[in-house]
Amino acid sequence: MVVLGVLFSLGLVVAARVFHANVDPRIEAVLNALPGVNCGGCGYAGCRQYAEAVVEGEKVSLCTAGGADVAKAIADLMGVEVEETVKLRAVVHCQGGTSRCGDRFEYVGEGDCRAAHITYGGPKDCIYGCLGLGTCAAACPFDAITMSEERLPVIDPEKCTACGICVRTCPRDLISLLPVHWKIYLGCSSHYRGKAVKDICSVGCIACGLCQKKDPHEAIVLEDNLPVLDFEKAGGDFRTAAEVCPMNCFVIEGEPLVAAAAAAPGEARAGASGEAEAGA
């Protein structure tokens, strides 16, 4: 047994020398500079994989969780310049909370949006709307998402690192990443139109087309009954479109949702034009 033990030990020593791989010390240095949350926001499986990619020539500014400070630290380690990046944050494209959009049935099951989504399309009247079970909030590693009394995600832009985990987690694709300087975006994802929307949600897009017609930048097109915004073309300026929307579907950060919030499903915002009714 002693002889066998010695032989096996010698075999391990020889194998270690034969198969030894030199590891670039810069990988550990870059890894130590990263936040270590393994969020995948950089597009790699984890921080180590990204560190290895950086040493191989990948951009040093892909760590959204670390931001500019981490990018600068890695750039110094690698002896390169930091490319200018645009800060992003997550936004939610649904405003149909509990007081604005009801349920088709009572859901009794796992408290997870993904589970509810595959249960007859979920309990919400709008099959495109937020299910409100907080799966995105639970998944966020930075505690940047809380659930409101309306059972809608509220994202803190100061805490949000744009890692994209919430984007990938939402089973209804209601969350996207936008540059922080774009303050107006569409708060609806429904592909219904007209009365079918009004009957179930007081802030749903009815596909009337007014936003497209009145937008001075001609940066809005209707696709499958939903406005698609070209942020680059409009420079993020969709205030005119937001102000003519009869259903108050646009979110203007820093301004409260007013008239439509008090309306019950089945009612458009007071003062909706005949043009919108005709378009719907």
Summary of the structure (lengths in Angstrom):
residues: 280
radius of gyration: 25.0
end to end distance: 86.6
largest distance: 95.7
contacts: 818
relative contact order: 0.11
helix: 32%
strand: 12%
